Amino acid sequence: MTSPAKSRHQLYLDADLTEKLAALATKPGASKSAILADAVAAWLTRRGAQELDDRFGLRLNRISAQLNRIERDQQVLLESLALFVRYQLTVTAPLPEPDQAARAVGRDRFQAFIDQVGRQIAGGGRTLGGNTDGEGTP
């Protein structure tokens, strides 16, 4: 099996770096070339990671902030809905079984509500915070 081709490089190091490199190379299985090759590879890897962070870090931070806002808004919506349902169930008495007219009115109102939600979503409209033309009112 052949080893990968290697290129010879000539470089100059300060005296203190030369001493440290020589001390590291005295350990069994270590060589100056291997130590320098590992150091250059690690430096290039860090530089590439830094470039990626510089390039995408700001975008990722923005996306993270947007996801945090969406999560917060979703929690507010769910809590609001839960409180509304609890309130409505507490203050509204159940309809008696024989009162079919009231039940029919309830079904019609619910269907109107579902239709309005469908129109708002299909049209991109919002009932809260943005719709002032009265469309969002039932």
N, C-alpha and C positions, 0 to 999 in steps of 0.2 A: 504494500500500500504506500503510495507516495504522499509526502506531506505537501500542504498547499504552498504555492510560490511565495517567497518572502522578499521584500525589498530592503536594501540597506539604506539607512538614514544616518546622517552625521548631524549631531546636535551638541550644543554647548550648554552646560549647567553651571550654576553658581557653586562655589566650593562647599557650602553647607548642604546643598541638595546632593552633590556628588558623594559626600560622606554618608548621608542618610541612605542613599541608594546602595552604596557599597555595603553598609551594615545589613540592609535587608537581603542583599544577594548572598550573604554568607550563610544563610539558613539552608539546610539540605533541600535539594530539589528546586531552588530558586535561582533565577538568573536575572541579570540587569535587563536584558531584552524582554523577558517575560513580564517583569514588573512594570517596565515602561509601556509595553503593549497593553497590559491590563489597565493601567492608569489612563492611557489615551482613549481606550475603548469606553471606560467609565465616564470620562469627561464628555466624549461625543454623545453618549447616551443621555446624560443629564442635559446637554445642550438641546438635543432633539425634544426631550420632554418639556423643557422650558419654552421652546418654540410653540409646541402644541398648546401649552398652557396660555401663552401670550395670545395665540391665535383664537382659541376657543373659550378661554376662561371667562371672559366678559359675557359671552353669549350664554354659557352654561349658568352663570350667576343670575342672569335675567330670567332664564327659563325656570330656574329654581324658585326665584321670587314670585313668578307668575303662578307656579304650581302651589306655592304656599298660600297665595291669595285665593286661588280657586278652592283649596281645601277649607280655608277659613269661611269663605262664602257658603260653601256647601254645608258646613256645620251650622251656620246661622240659619240657613233655609230649613234644614232638618229640625232644628230645635223650635223654630217658629211654627212649622207645620205640626209638630208634636204638641206644642202648647195650644194651638188652635183646635186641634182634634180633641184634646182633653177638655178644653173649655166648652166646646160645642156639645160634647157628650154629657157634660155635667149639667148644662143649663137647658138642654132640650129633652123633653119627656118623650119616651118611645110612643109611637102611634099604636092605637089599639088595632088588633087584627081585622075587625070588620070594616075599618075605615079605608076602603079601597080608593075613594076619591083623593084622599090626602096622599096615599101611596102613589097614585098616578101622577099627581102634581110633583111629588118628590122625584119620580123617575124623569119627568119632563125637564125639571130644573137641572138634574144631574146631567142629562144629555146635552142641554144648552151649555152647561159648564164645560163639558168635554169638547164640544164643538168650538167654543171660544178659545180654549187652550190650543186646539189644533190650528185654528186660524192664526193665533199669535205666533206659534212656533213656525208655521209655514211661511208667514210673512216677515219673519225676523223681528217682529215687534216685541216690546217689553211693557208690561203693565207697570212695574215699579221703576222709577228713575229713568225716564226718557220718553214716555208716551203722554203727551198733554192734549191729544185731540179727542179724548173721551172714548176711544176704541176699546181700551182695556177694561172699561167698566162693564159689568154684566148687565 
